Amino acid sequence: MDMISDGIYNLIIFVLAIYIGYHVVWNVTPALHTPLMSVTNAISAIVIVGAMLAAALTVTPLGKTMGTLAVALAAVNVFGGFLVTRRMLEMFKKKAPKTAVATGALAEKH
């Protein structure tokens, strides 16, 4: 009795998610990029749990393969996100003055 199929509803939701996601990400101030990366890592961790459930509950070989691929890609995303977050946090650390670094290096040689 539905005039519109479920596939069309899913496509509309997907397009709206892309549109909203684009505007949310591009309007974030640079100071909030590191916390945003941390939240993205948490969401990717939730995706891993969902992919594990999807892979475990399917009975077809294609479903198991796609679930395993989803787990692998989400794990790569989490790992890469933590690397990027670490690099971004290192940018905010204060660097030691060059004279103190050189003095410390001379003291270690003797």
Phi and psi restraints in degrees (value plus and minus 20) as a CYANA .aco file:
   2 ASP   PHI     -92.3   -52.3
   2 ASP   PSI     114.7   154.7
   3 MET   PHI     -97.1   -57.1
   3 MET   PSI     -49.8    -9.8
   4 ILE   PHI    -135.2   -95.2
   4 ILE   PSI     114.4   154.4
   5 SER   PHI     -95.7   -55.7
   5 SER   PSI     144.2   184.2
   6 ASP   PHI     -84.6   -44.6
   6 ASP   PSI     -51.4   -11.4
   7 GLY   PHI     -81.7   -41.7
   7 GLY   PSI     -58.5   -18.5
   8 ILE   PHI     -87.7   -47.7
   8 ILE   PSI     -61.7   -21.7
   9 TYR   PHI     -79.5   -39.5
   9 TYR   PSI     -65.0   -25.0
  10 ASN   PHI     -83.2   -43.2
  10 ASN   PSI     -59.6   -19.6
  11 LEU   PHI     -84.9   -44.9
  11 LEU   PSI     -61.4   -21.4
  12 ILE   PHI     -82.8   -42.8
  12 ILE   PSI     -64.1   -24.1
  13 ILE   PHI     -83.2   -43.2
  13 ILE   PSI     -61.1   -21.1
  14 PHE   PHI     -82.7   -42.7
  14 PHE   PSI     -66.3   -26.3
  15 VAL   PHI     -85.2   -45.2
  15 VAL   PSI     -61.7   -21.7
  16 LEU   PHI     -84.4   -44.4
  16 LEU   PSI     -58.0   -18.0
  17 ALA   PHI     -84.3   -44.3
  17 ALA   PSI     -59.8   -19.8
  18 ILE   PHI     -83.8   -43.8
  18 ILE   PSI     -66.3   -26.3
  19 TYR   PHI     -81.6   -41.6
  19 TYR   PSI     -68.9   -28.9
  20 ILE   PHI     -86.6   -46.6
  20 ILE   PSI     -62.7   -22.7
  21 GLY   PHI     -80.5   -40.5
  21 GLY   PSI     -61.8   -21.8
  22 TYR   PHI     -79.7   -39.7
  22 TYR   PSI     -68.8   -28.8
  23 HIS   PHI     -89.3   -49.3
  23 HIS   PSI     -53.8   -13.8
  24 VAL   PHI     -87.8   -47.8
  24 VAL   PSI     -65.5   -25.5
  25 VAL   PHI     -89.9   -49.9
  25 VAL   PSI     -62.0   -22.0
  26 TRP   PHI     -96.6   -56.6
  26 TRP   PSI     -33.2     6.8
  27 ASN   PHI    -120.3   -80.3
  27 ASN   PSI     -10.0    30.0
  28 VAL   PHI    -101.7   -61.7
  28 VAL   PSI     114.3   154.3
  29 THR   PHI     -91.5   -51.5
  29 THR   PSI     132.1   172.1
  30 PRO   PHI     -77.3   -37.3
  30 PRO   PSI     -48.9    -8.9
  31 ALA   PHI     -88.0   -48.0
  31 ALA   PSI     -41.4    -1.4
  32 LEU   PHI    -119.0   -79.0
  32 LEU   PSI     -15.7    24.3
  33 HIS   PHI     -85.2   -45.2
  33 HIS   PSI     -60.4   -20.4
  34 THR   PHI     -86.2   -46.2
  34 THR   PSI     -67.1   -27.1
  35 PRO   PHI     -82.4   -42.4
  35 PRO   PSI     -54.7   -14.7
  36 LEU   PHI     -84.6   -44.6
  36 LEU   PSI     -58.7   -18.7
  37 MET   PHI     -83.6   -43.6
  37 MET   PSI     -59.7   -19.7
  38 SER   PHI     -84.7   -44.7
  38 SER   PSI     -60.7   -20.7
  39 VAL   PHI     -86.4   -46.4
  39 VAL   PSI     -58.5   -18.5
  40 THR   PHI     -82.8   -42.8
  40 THR   PSI     -58.3   -18.3
  41 ASN   PHI     -84.1   -44.1
  41 ASN   PSI     -59.4   -19.4
  42 ALA   PHI     -85.2   -45.2
  42 ALA   PSI     -60.7   -20.7
  43 ILE   PHI     -84.8   -44.8
  43 ILE   PSI     -60.2   -20.2
  44 SER   PHI     -84.6   -44.6
  44 SER   PSI     -53.5   -13.5
  45 ALA   PHI     -85.7   -45.7
  45 ALA   PSI     -56.9   -16.9
  46 ILE   PHI     -86.8   -46.8
  46 ILE   PSI     -56.4   -16.4
  47 VAL   PHI     -83.0   -43.0
  47 VAL   PSI     -57.3   -17.3
  48 ILE   PHI     -81.5   -41.5
  48 ILE   PSI     -64.0   -24.0
  49 VAL   PHI     -83.2   -43.2
  49 VAL   PSI     -63.6   -23.6
  50 GLY   PHI     -82.9   -42.9
  50 GLY   PSI     -60.6   -20.6
  51 ALA   PHI     -86.7   -46.7
  51 ALA   PSI     -56.7   -16.7
  52 MET   PHI     -83.8   -43.8
  52 MET   PSI     -63.5   -23.5
  53 LEU   PHI     -83.6   -43.6
  53 LEU   PSI     -62.4   -22.4
  54 ALA   PHI     -84.2   -44.2
  54 ALA   PSI     -60.9   -20.9
  55 ALA   PHI     -88.6   -48.6
  55 ALA   PSI     -56.1   -16.1
  56 ALA   PHI     -96.1   -56.1
  56 ALA   PSI     -51.4   -11.4
  57 LEU   PHI    -110.3   -70.3
  57 LEU   PSI     -30.5     9.5
  58 THR   PHI    -103.6   -63.6
  58 THR   PSI     136.0   176.0
  59 VAL   PHI    -132.8   -92.8
  59 VAL   PSI     -35.8     4.2
  60 THR   PHI    -107.1   -67.1
  60 THR   PSI     130.1   170.1
  61 PRO   PHI     -81.8   -41.8
  61 PRO   PSI     -56.5   -16.5
  62 LEU   PHI     -84.0   -44.0
  62 LEU   PSI     -61.5   -21.5
  63 GLY   PHI     -83.1   -43.1
  63 GLY   PSI     -62.2   -22.2
  64 LYS   PHI     -83.7   -43.7
  64 LYS   PSI     -62.0   -22.0
  65 THR   PHI     -84.8   -44.8
  65 THR   PSI     -65.5   -25.5
  66 MET   PHI     -86.1   -46.1
  66 MET   PSI     -57.7   -17.7
  67 GLY   PHI     -85.0   -45.0
  67 GLY   PSI     -62.0   -22.0
  68 THR   PHI     -85.0   -45.0
  68 THR   PSI     -61.1   -21.1
  69 LEU   PHI     -83.7   -43.7
  69 LEU   PSI     -59.6   -19.6
  70 ALA   PHI     -83.8   -43.8
  70 ALA   PSI     -60.5   -20.5
  71 VAL   PHI     -83.2   -43.2
  71 VAL   PSI     -64.9   -24.9
  72 ALA   PHI     -83.5   -43.5
  72 ALA   PSI     -65.3   -25.3
  73 LEU   PHI     -87.3   -47.3
  73 LEU   PSI     -58.4   -18.4
  74 ALA   PHI     -86.9   -46.9
  74 ALA   PSI     -56.1   -16.1
  75 ALA   PHI     -86.3   -46.3
  75 ALA   PSI     -60.3   -20.3
  76 VAL   PHI     -83.2   -43.2
  76 VAL   PSI     -59.5   -19.5
  77 ASN   PHI     -83.2   -43.2
  77 ASN   PSI     -63.1   -23.1
  78 VAL   PHI     -85.2   -45.2
  78 VAL   PSI     -66.6   -26.6
  79 PHE   PHI     -81.1   -41.1
  79 PHE   PSI     -66.8   -26.8
  80 GLY   PHI     -84.2   -44.2
  80 GLY   PSI     -56.4   -16.4
  81 GLY   PHI     -84.1   -44.1
  81 GLY   PSI     -60.1   -20.1
  82 PHE   PHI     -87.9   -47.9
  82 PHE   PSI     -55.8   -15.8
  83 LEU   PHI     -84.5   -44.5
  83 LEU   PSI     -63.6   -23.6
  84 VAL   PHI     -85.6   -45.6
  84 VAL   PSI     -61.6   -21.6
  85 THR   PHI     -82.5   -42.5
  85 THR   PSI     -61.3   -21.3
  86 ARG   PHI     -83.5   -43.5
  86 ARG   PSI     -62.9   -22.9
  87 ARG   PHI     -83.5   -43.5
  87 ARG   PSI     -59.1   -19.1
  88 MET   PHI     -87.0   -47.0
  88 MET   PSI     -59.1   -19.1
  89 LEU   PHI     -88.3   -48.3
  89 LEU   PSI     -53.3   -13.3
  90 GLU   PHI     -86.7   -46.7
  90 GLU   PSI     -45.6    -5.6
  91 MET   PHI     -87.0   -47.0
  91 MET   PSI     -45.5    -5.5
  92 PHE   PHI    -109.1   -69.1
  92 PHE   PSI     -28.3    11.7
  93 LYS   PHI     -93.3   -53.3
  93 LYS   PSI     124.2   164.2
  94 LYS   PHI     -98.0   -58.0
  94 LYS   PSI     116.6   156.6
  95 LYS   PHI    -107.3   -67.3
  95 LYS   PSI     126.0   166.0
  96 ALA   PHI     -92.5   -52.5
  96 ALA   PSI     125.3   165.3
  97 PRO   PHI     -81.2   -41.2
  97 PRO   PSI     129.0   169.0
  98 LYS   PHI     -86.2   -46.2
  98 LYS   PSI     -52.0   -12.0
  99 THR   PHI     -87.3   -47.3
  99 THR   PSI     -57.2   -17.2
 100 ALA   PHI     -90.3   -50.3
 100 ALA   PSI     -55.4   -15.4
 101 VAL   PHI     -88.4   -48.4
 101 VAL   PSI     -63.2   -23.2
 102 ALA   PHI     -86.8   -46.8
 102 ALA   PSI     -59.5   -19.5
 103 THR   PHI     -84.2   -44.2
 103 THR   PSI     -60.7   -20.7
 104 GLY   PHI     -85.2   -45.2
 104 GLY   PSI     -56.5   -16.5
 105 ALA   PHI     -88.6   -48.6
 105 ALA   PSI     -56.9   -16.9
 106 LEU   PHI     -89.3   -49.3
 106 LEU   PSI     -57.4   -17.4
 107 ALA   PHI     -86.8   -46.8
 107 ALA   PSI     -51.0   -11.0
 108 GLU   PHI     -93.7   -53.7
 108 GLU   PSI     -50.4   -10.4
 109 LYS   PHI     -91.0   -51.0
 109 LYS   PSI     -49.6    -9.6
